[in-house]
Structures are given as structure tokens and as C-alpha cells.
Amino acid sequence: MVDILDYFKGQKIVTFAPGDVLLPEGGRLGQLFVLVDGEVDVIREETQVTHVDEPGSIFGEMSVLLDMPHSATVKALSAVRAYVINDALKFLEQRPEIAIQVATLLARRLYYTTSYLVDLQQQAAGKRQDLDLVDNILASLYQKPAPDAATKPRGKKKPE
């Protein structure tokens, strides 16, 4: 099987320093980024969504395909090298093999997001006892002691 990085050979590689922003949330760069090496955080509304260090990971595809602003910030945690594809929509139109890879990536993300959403909905409806288990354990740890135990004197017993 061909590695996703093989499809980008010959494209421009850009180096980012730790702390650099590859993609700004709300921005519209029209670029596609493919991680060659390094580590990034994906942050949405000041909340870390994920940490990525897998070579071949793609960023910016949703904004490009939906013609909308970036839904998250991608920030370098270490030195990062990435392929940067300008005019990404045209690039994808001309390379169906890469467009299929991106579609597969998006389908996988949608599958996991939908599964997570269903789990949350079932937990909220009380249908998933396995997800409720942690809540039940924590609740039992925070319950007040029974009234008898709280009123019993503590310490040494007096000799009879």
C-alpha cells in the first residue's frame, strides 16, 4: 500500500518552530498541510481537541472542501515539517488518488465522532450503565456518611 506521504513528494516542505500556528481558527488560508514530522495540537475555542504526531496527518481539508473558515487552530509543539499545498482545492481536483485518501480520512473521523455522540446520548438517557459506572463510583465516594456513623463518638472506649 502506498504511504500518504508518497503522494506529496516534490511538493513544498515548510518548517515551523515550536509555538508557530500552522492554521488559525477562523482563518481561511486555502491551504492543505500534511505532517512530515513533529508534533502539533489541534485547539478549538481554547480547548485541546487532539494531539497529533503521526506523519501523513492532514490539516485544513475541511476548510478547503467546505469553503469555510478553519474550525480549529493547529499549533506546533515541536519543530514541525509539513508539506504545504497552496490552492488545495485545485490540487485535490487534479489528484483523485489524494482526494480519495482525504475522503477516507474524513469518513473515519465522522464514524468515530458519530459513535462518540451516540455513546454520550445513551449515557445521558441512562441506557449505558458501563458509561455510568464511573459517575456512580464518584457519587458514592462523595456521599455523606450515614447519620449513626456521624454521631457515634470516636476515640478510645472507656473501660467498664
C-alpha positions in Angstrom: 0.0 0.0 0.0 1.3 3.5 -0.8 2.1 5.8 2.1 0.1 9.0 2.0 3.4 10.9 2.2 4.4 9.4 -1.2 1.6 11.3 -2.9 3.2 14.6 -1.9 6.8 14.0 -2.9 8.1 17.0 -4.8 5.7 19.4 -3.0 7.0 22.3 -0.9 8.0 21.4 2.7 7.8 24.2 5.3 9.4 24.1 8.7 7.6 25.5 11.7 9.2 26.3 15.2 7.5 25.3 18.4 4.7 27.6 19.1 4.1 28.5 15.5 0.5 28.4 14.2 0.1 26.4 11.1 -3.6 27.1 10.8 -5.5 29.8 12.7 -9.1 29.1 13.9 -11.4 31.3 11.9 -8.8 31.9 9.2 -9.2 31.0 5.5 -5.8 30.0 4.0 -7.0 27.7 1.3 -4.0 25.5 2.1 -3.6 21.9 2.9 -1.0 20.8 5.4 0.5 17.2 5.5 2.6 16.5 8.6 6.0 15.1 7.7 7.4 15.1 11.2 6.9 16.8 14.5 4.0 17.3 16.9 1.0 19.6 16.8 -2.0 20.3 19.0 -5.4 21.0 17.4 -7.2 23.5 19.5 -10.8 24.7 19.2 -12.2 27.5 21.3 -9.2 27.3 23.6 -9.8 23.6 24.2 -7.3 21.0 23.0 -9.2 18.7 20.7 -6.3 16.3 19.9 -2.5 15.9 19.8 -1.1 14.8 16.5 2.4 13.3 15.8 1.5 10.8 13.1 3.4 11.5 9.8 0.9 11.9 6.9 -1.8 13.5 9.1 -3.7 16.1 7.1 -4.9 19.6 8.2 -7.0 22.2 6.6 -9.1 19.8 4.4 -12.4 20.8 6.0 -11.9 24.5 5.4 -10.8 23.8 1.8 -13.6 21.4 0.9 -16.4 23.3 2.7 -15.2 26.8 1.7 -15.4 27.9 5.3 -13.1 29.3 7.9 -10.8 26.9 9.8 -12.7 25.2 12.7 -9.6 24.9 14.8 -6.1 26.2 15.3 -3.2 23.8 14.6 -0.2 24.8 16.6 3.3 23.3 16.5 4.5 21.8 19.8 7.9 20.9 18.5 9.8 21.6 15.3 7.4 20.6 12.6 8.0 19.9 8.9 4.9 19.8 6.7 4.0 19.7 3.1 2.1 22.9 2.4 -0.2 22.8 -0.6 -1.4 26.2 -1.9 -4.6 26.3 -3.9 -5.5 23.0 -2.2 -8.9 22.6 -3.9 -7.3 22.7 -7.4 -4.6 20.3 -6.2 -7.3 17.8 -5.0 -9.3 18.1 -8.2 -6.2 17.2 -10.2 -5.2 14.3 -8.0 -8.2 11.9 -7.4 -6.0 9.4 -5.5 -5.2 12.0 -2.9 -8.9 13.2 -2.8 -9.9 9.6 -2.0 -7.3 9.5 0.8 -8.8 12.7 2.2 -12.4 11.4 1.8 -11.4 8.2 3.7 -9.8 10.3 6.5 -13.0 12.4 6.8 -15.2 9.3 6.8 -13.2 7.8 9.6 -13.4 10.9 11.6 -17.2 11.1 11.1 -17.5 7.4 12.1 -15.7 8.0 15.4 -17.5 11.3 16.1 -20.9 9.7 15.5 -20.0 6.7 17.7 -18.9 9.1 20.5 -22.1 11.2 20.1 -24.3 8.1 20.3 -22.4 7.0 23.5 -23.0 10.4 25.1 -26.6 10.4 24.2 -27.1 6.9 25.6 -25.3 7.8 28.8 -27.4 10.9 29.2 -30.6 8.8 28.7 -29.3 6.3 31.3 -29.1 3.5 28.7 -25.4 2.8 29.1 -24.6 1.5 32.6 -21.0 0.9 31.6 -20.5 4.7 31.0 -22.5 5.5 34.1 -20.2 3.3 36.3 -17.6 6.0 36.8 -20.3 8.5 37.8 -21.8 6.0 40.2 -18.4 5.3 41.9 -17.6 9.0 42.2 -21.1 9.7 43.6 -20.7 7.0 46.2 -17.3 8.4 47.3 -18.8 11.9 47.8 -22.0 10.7 49.7 -22.2 11.8 53.3 -21.8 9.1 56.0 -24.9 7.6 57.5 -26.3 9.7 60.4 -25.5 6.9 63.0 -21.8 6.8 62.0 -21.6 10.6 62.1 -23.0 10.8 65.7 -21.0 7.9 67.2 -18.2 9.2 69.4 -14.8 8.4 68.1 -11.7 7.7 70.1 -10.8 5.3 72.9 -13.5 3.4 74.7 -13.8 4.0 78.4 -13.0 0.9 80.5 -16.1 -0.6 82.2 
